[in-house]
């Protein structure tokens, strides 16, 4: 079956964060959701449940857990068990829970900026100490400074490390060798590893995501893995994620905190959509990734032709493109003003991901090609004027 990702779906007046928070004349390519309909197989399952007409209290059935287990094995060669899976309404929610449950106030939590800004929020808003071991940008390719990484852990007595894998916003897919180095350092210093793998299915050809916990039982038992179908199948509004924890002591502590705040119930539509996506959505995913990769090539070609001084990070994963505008010699606040008020284009500004992101912007590729072309024309017009 071929899916029509060129179909424009009007999202105005649908309570869309992406579209309705933007003025009517501003084109939004910022927040990380897609402008594509979810797979037809998912829509049919949801329609059937709506027609049933009763939406009482519900719970995840065995078939739900089996769908998650099968997906992780089939797509990521990772064998997990039912008991390891804890359903939570979103990964950001899980990060806040983890910081509160596994650290105390003033404890140090390590991140790697530039990185998804809720990582910082989860630390700072819970009165923990934020420690940054920044990624190193080597000619547009981001690497980990392992000497700095370990030294920051030692100097700050770090208790928790939050890793983004694949990385948002820079688009890196960490290699097995990199993941092993991270794991060895954290095991050596007894640091709990939390790995946000929400983009794990959105990997471009030639790259392979490796779940950190799949590498060894030692790593898995020192790790909390955060996954969700939301980015993969455009289901963010259904508030469903699967937090995977092998270590029973860690898992029980997480569950105990969930019970304390009464966060145990599940959304029936999230459960159904996740199960249907993992059982029936694979062809849709493969085709949407081809479409997104073609969008990426379009943007790279556009900037190479029109603004060669602007450097595009050739991302290995995610539908978010990290664009280096520093050669324009425009202050990051002025860059934001120029794009938003003059080009009428809403992109994520890099400075929100840490000072290492100043002068960068993040562009969402998960839109129709016509919308993307319009965005590029707006950039061309404002920079050439």
C-alpha positions as CSV (number, residue, x, y, z in Angstrom):
1,X,0.0,0.0,0.0
2,X,1.3,3.5,-0.9
3,X,0.5,6.3,1.5
4,X,-0.1,9.9,0.4
5,X,2.2,12.1,2.5
6,X,1.7,14.9,0.1
7,X,-1.9,15.3,1.3
8,X,-2.2,18.6,3.3
9,X,-4.3,18.2,6.4
10,X,-5.6,21.5,7.8
11,X,-4.7,21.5,11.5
12,X,-5.9,25.0,12.2
13,X,-8.7,25.2,14.8
14,X,-8.0,21.7,16.1
15,X,-6.3,22.8,19.4
16,X,-2.9,21.9,17.7
17,X,0.0,23.2,19.7
18,X,2.1,23.3,16.5
19,X,-0.4,25.2,14.3
20,X,-2.9,27.0,16.6
21,X,-0.2,28.6,18.8
22,X,1.2,30.2,15.7
23,X,-0.4,33.4,14.2
24,X,-2.3,32.6,11.0
25,X,0.4,34.1,8.7
26,X,3.3,32.2,10.4
27,X,4.3,28.8,9.0
28,X,5.1,26.4,11.9
29,X,8.0,23.9,11.5
30,X,8.9,23.7,15.2
31,X,7.4,21.3,17.7
32,X,8.1,17.7,17.1
33,X,5.0,16.2,15.7
34,X,4.2,15.2,12.1
35,X,1.7,16.8,9.7
36,X,0.8,13.3,8.5
37,X,-2.2,11.2,9.4
38,X,-1.5,8.2,11.6
39,X,-1.6,4.8,9.8
40,X,-5.0,3.8,8.4
41,X,-4.8,0.6,10.5
42,X,-4.6,2.7,13.6
43,X,-7.4,4.9,12.6
44,X,-9.7,1.9,11.9
45,X,-9.0,0.5,15.4
46,X,-9.8,3.8,17.0
47,X,-13.0,4.3,15.0
48,X,-14.2,0.8,16.0
49,X,-13.7,1.6,19.6
50,X,-15.5,5.0,19.3
51,X,-18.5,3.2,17.7
52,X,-18.6,0.8,20.6
53,X,-19.5,3.9,22.6
54,X,-18.4,3.1,26.1
55,X,-15.2,4.5,27.5
56,X,-15.0,3.2,31.0
57,X,-12.0,2.3,33.1
58,X,-9.6,0.1,31.2
59,X,-6.3,-1.7,31.6
60,X,-3.6,-3.0,29.2
61,X,-4.3,-6.5,28.0
62,X,-1.7,-9.1,27.3
63,X,-1.9,-8.4,23.6
64,X,-0.7,-4.9,24.3
65,X,2.5,-6.0,26.1
66,X,3.1,-8.7,23.4
67,X,3.0,-6.0,20.7
68,X,5.6,-3.9,22.5
69,X,7.8,-7.0,23.1
70,X,7.5,-8.1,19.4
71,X,8.3,-4.6,18.2
72,X,11.5,-4.3,20.2
73,X,12.6,-7.7,19.1
74,X,11.8,-7.3,15.5
75,X,12.9,-3.7,15.0
76,X,15.7,-3.4,17.5
77,X,16.9,-7.0,18.2
78,X,16.1,-6.4,21.9
79,X,14.5,-9.1,23.9
80,X,12.4,-7.7,26.8
81,X,9.8,-9.1,29.1
82,X,6.3,-8.1,30.1
83,X,7.2,-7.3,33.7
84,X,9.8,-4.8,32.6
85,X,7.2,-2.6,30.8
86,X,5.7,0.3,32.8
87,X,3.1,2.4,31.0
88,X,3.4,6.1,31.7
89,X,1.6,9.1,30.0
90,X,4.7,10.4,28.2
91,X,8.4,10.3,28.4
92,X,8.8,13.9,29.8
93,X,6.5,12.8,32.6
94,X,8.7,9.8,33.1
95,X,11.8,12.0,33.3
96,X,10.3,14.1,36.0
97,X,9.3,11.0,37.9
98,X,12.8,9.5,37.6
99,X,14.6,12.6,38.8
100,X,12.3,12.8,41.9
101,X,12.3,9.1,42.6
102,X,16.1,8.4,42.2
103,X,17.8,11.6,43.4
104,X,17.5,14.0,46.3
105,X,17.5,17.8,46.2
106,X,20.9,19.2,45.3
107,X,22.0,15.8,43.8
108,X,23.9,16.2,40.5
109,X,22.3,15.1,37.3
110,X,24.4,15.0,34.1
111,X,23.2,15.9,30.6
112,X,24.9,16.5,27.2
113,X,24.0,19.9,25.7
114,X,22.7,20.9,23.2
115,X,19.9,18.6,24.1
116,X,16.1,18.5,24.3
117,X,15.2,21.2,26.8
118,X,12.8,19.2,29.1
119,X,16.0,17.4,30.3
120,X,17.1,20.6,31.9
121,X,13.6,21.4,33.2
122,X,13.4,18.0,34.9
123,X,16.6,18.7,36.8
124,X,16.3,22.4,37.6
125,X,12.5,22.5,38.5
126,X,13.1,19.7,40.9
127,X,16.0,21.6,42.6
128,X,18.7,19.2,41.5
129,X,22.2,20.3,40.3
130,X,22.5,20.5,36.5
131,X,25.8,19.2,35.2
132,X,26.6,19.6,31.5
133,X,29.2,17.6,29.6
134,X,28.7,19.3,26.2
135,X,28.9,17.4,22.9
136,X,31.7,18.4,20.7
137,X,30.9,19.7,17.3
138,X,33.6,18.5,14.9
139,X,32.9,20.0,11.5
140,X,29.1,19.4,11.9
141,X,29.5,15.9,13.4
142,X,28.8,15.7,17.1
143,X,31.0,13.6,19.4
144,X,31.3,12.8,23.1
145,X,34.2,14.0,25.1
146,X,34.6,11.0,27.3
147,X,37.4,12.5,29.4
148,X,35.2,15.5,30.3
149,X,32.2,13.2,30.7
150,X,33.9,11.1,33.4
151,X,35.6,14.0,35.1
152,X,32.2,15.8,35.4
153,X,30.8,12.7,37.1
154,X,33.8,12.5,39.5
155,X,33.9,16.2,40.3
156,X,30.1,16.5,40.9
157,X,29.4,13.1,42.4
158,X,26.8,12.6,39.7
159,X,23.9,10.3,40.6
160,X,22.0,10.2,37.4
161,X,22.8,10.6,33.7
162,X,20.0,11.4,31.1
163,X,21.0,10.3,27.6
164,X,19.3,11.2,24.4
165,X,19.5,8.3,21.9
166,X,19.1,9.0,19.0
167,X,20.0,12.5,19.9
168,X,17.6,15.4,19.7
169,X,18.4,18.0,18.2
170,X,21.7,17.0,16.6
171,X,20.5,13.7,15.0
172,X,23.3,11.4,16.1
173,X,22.8,7.7,16.3
174,X,25.3,6.6,18.9
175,X,27.6,3.7,17.9
176,X,27.9,0.6,19.9
177,X,31.5,1.6,20.8
178,X,30.2,5.0,22.1
179,X,27.4,3.4,24.1
180,X,29.9,0.9,25.7
181,X,32.2,3.7,26.8
182,X,29.2,5.5,28.3
183,X,28.1,2.4,30.1
184,X,31.5,1.5,31.4
185,X,32.0,4.9,32.9
186,X,28.6,5.0,34.5
187,X,29.0,1.5,36.0
188,X,32.4,2.4,37.3
189,X,31.0,5.4,39.2
190,X,27.6,3.9,40.1
191,X,25.6,6.3,38.0
192,X,22.0,5.4,37.0
193,X,21.5,5.8,33.3
194,X,18.2,7.0,31.9
195,X,18.1,6.8,28.1
196,X,15.4,8.6,26.2
197,X,15.0,6.5,23.0
198,X,11.7,8.1,21.7
199,X,13.3,8.6,18.3
200,X,14.6,5.0,18.1
201,X,12.4,4.1,15.1
202,X,13.2,7.2,13.0
203,X,16.6,6.2,11.7
204,X,17.8,7.0,8.2
205,X,19.2,4.3,5.9
206,X,22.8,3.3,6.6
207,X,22.4,3.8,10.4
208,X,21.3,1.4,13.1
209,X,19.9,2.4,16.5
210,X,21.1,0.1,19.3
211,X,19.1,0.2,22.5
212,X,21.6,0.8,25.3
213,X,20.0,-1.8,27.5
214,X,20.4,-4.5,24.8
215,X,24.2,-4.4,24.9
216,X,24.6,-6.3,28.1
217,X,22.8,-7.4,31.3
218,X,25.1,-5.2,33.3
219,X,24.0,-2.1,31.3
220,X,20.4,-3.2,31.4
221,X,20.4,-3.5,35.2
222,X,21.8,0.0,35.5
223,X,19.4,1.6,33.1
224,X,15.9,2.9,32.6
225,X,14.8,3.0,28.9
226,X,12.1,5.4,27.8
227,X,10.3,4.5,24.7
228,X,7.0,5.5,23.0
229,X,5.1,5.1,19.7
230,X,4.3,8.9,19.7
231,X,7.1,10.2,17.5
232,X,7.1,7.1,15.3
233,X,3.4,7.1,14.4
234,X,2.4,10.7,15.3
235,X,0.4,9.8,18.4
236,X,1.8,12.4,20.9
237,X,-1.7,13.6,21.8
238,X,-2.7,10.1,23.1
239,X,-0.2,10.3,25.9
240,X,1.3,6.8,25.9
241,X,4.9,5.7,26.6
242,X,6.5,2.4,27.7
243,X,9.3,2.7,30.3
244,X,11.4,-0.4,30.3
245,X,13.3,-1.5,33.4
246,X,14.9,-4.9,33.9
247,X,16.3,-4.3,37.3
248,X,13.5,-5.2,39.8
249,X,14.8,-3.0,42.6
250,X,14.8,0.0,40.3
251,X,11.5,-1.0,38.7
252,X,9.8,-1.3,42.1
253,X,11.1,2.1,43.1
254,X,9.7,3.7,40.0
255,X,6.3,1.9,40.5
256,X,6.2,3.0,44.1
257,X,6.6,6.6,43.1
258,X,3.8,6.3,40.5
259,X,1.5,4.9,43.1
260,X,2.3,7.8,45.5
261,X,1.1,10.3,42.9
262,X,-1.7,8.0,41.5
263,X,-0.5,7.9,38.0
264,X,-1.3,4.3,37.2
265,X,-4.3,4.4,34.9
266,X,-4.1,4.1,31.1
267,X,-5.7,5.9,28.2
268,X,-7.8,3.4,26.2
269,X,-7.0,5.2,22.9
270,X,-3.3,5.4,23.6
271,X,-3.3,1.6,24.4
272,X,-5.2,0.7,21.2
273,X,-3.1,3.0,19.0
274,X,0.2,1.8,20.3
275,X,-0.8,-1.9,19.9
276,X,-2.2,-1.3,16.4
277,X,0.9,0.7,15.4
278,X,3.3,-1.9,16.5
279,X,1.3,-4.8,15.0
280,X,0.3,-3.1,11.7
281,X,2.2,0.1,11.1
282,X,5.6,-1.0,9.8
283,X,4.9,-0.4,6.1
284,X,3.6,3.1,6.9
285,X,6.8,3.8,9.0
286,X,9.1,2.7,6.2
287,X,7.4,4.9,3.7
288,X,7.2,7.9,5.9
289,X,10.9,7.7,6.6
290,X,11.6,7.6,2.9
291,X,9.5,10.7,2.5
292,X,11.2,12.5,5.4
293,X,14.6,11.6,4.0
294,X,13.7,13.1,0.6
295,X,12.6,16.2,2.5
296,X,16.0,16.3,4.2
297,X,17.8,16.1,0.8
298,X,15.6,18.9,-0.5
299,X,16.7,21.2,2.4
300,X,20.3,20.3,2.2
301,X,20.3,21.0,-1.6
302,X,18.5,24.3,-1.1
303,X,21.1,25.6,1.4
304,X,24.0,24.3,-0.6
305,X,22.8,26.2,-3.6
306,X,21.5,29.4,-2.0
307,X,23.3,29.8,1.3
308,X,26.4,27.6,1.4
309,X,27.7,29.4,4.5
310,X,24.8,27.9,6.4
311,X,25.8,24.4,7.4
312,X,23.3,21.5,7.7
313,X,24.0,18.7,10.2
314,X,23.6,15.6,8.1
315,X,21.4,13.9,10.7
316,X,21.4,10.1,11.1
317,X,18.0,10.0,12.7
318,X,14.8,12.0,13.7
319,X,12.8,14.2,11.5
320,X,14.4,17.3,13.0
321,X,17.2,19.0,11.1
322,X,19.9,20.9,13.0
323,X,21.0,24.0,11.0
324,X,24.1,26.0,11.8
325,X,23.5,29.7,11.0
326,X,26.5,31.1,12.9
327,X,28.3,32.2,9.7
328,X,25.6,34.7,9.1
329,X,27.0,36.7,12.1
330,X,23.6,37.4,13.4
331,X,22.9,37.5,17.1
332,X,20.7,34.5,18.0
333,X,17.9,36.8,19.2
334,X,18.0,38.8,16.0
335,X,18.0,35.5,14.1
336,X,14.9,34.5,15.9
337,X,13.2,37.8,15.2
338,X,14.2,37.7,11.5
339,X,12.8,34.2,10.9
340,X,9.6,34.7,13.0
341,X,8.6,38.3,12.2
342,X,10.1,38.8,8.8
343,X,10.1,35.3,7.2
344,X,6.9,34.4,9.1
345,X,8.5,31.1,9.9
346,X,8.5,29.4,13.3
347,X,11.5,27.1,13.9
348,X,12.9,26.0,17.2
349,X,15.8,28.3,18.2
350,X,19.0,26.4,19.2
351,X,19.7,28.4,22.3
352,X,16.8,26.7,24.2
353,X,18.9,23.5,24.1
354,X,21.8,25.2,25.9
355,X,24.3,27.9,25.0
356,X,26.0,25.4,22.7
357,X,23.0,25.8,20.5
358,X,23.2,29.5,20.0
359,X,23.2,30.4,16.3
360,X,21.5,27.1,15.4
361,X,17.8,26.4,14.5
362,X,15.9,23.2,14.5
363,X,13.6,22.5,11.5
364,X,10.8,19.9,11.5
365,X,10.9,17.9,8.3
366,X,7.7,15.9,8.9
367,X,5.5,18.1,6.8
368,X,4.2,18.0,3.2
369,X,6.8,18.8,0.5
370,X,4.8,21.9,-0.5
371,X,4.8,23.3,3.0
372,X,8.5,22.7,3.2
373,X,9.1,24.4,-0.2
374,X,7.1,27.4,1.0
375,X,9.2,27.6,4.1
376,X,12.4,27.5,2.1
377,X,11.1,30.3,-0.2
378,X,10.4,32.4,2.8
379,X,13.9,31.9,4.1
380,X,15.3,32.8,0.6
381,X,13.2,35.9,0.4
382,X,14.1,37.3,3.8
383,X,17.8,36.7,3.5
384,X,18.1,37.9,-0.1
385,X,16.0,41.1,0.6
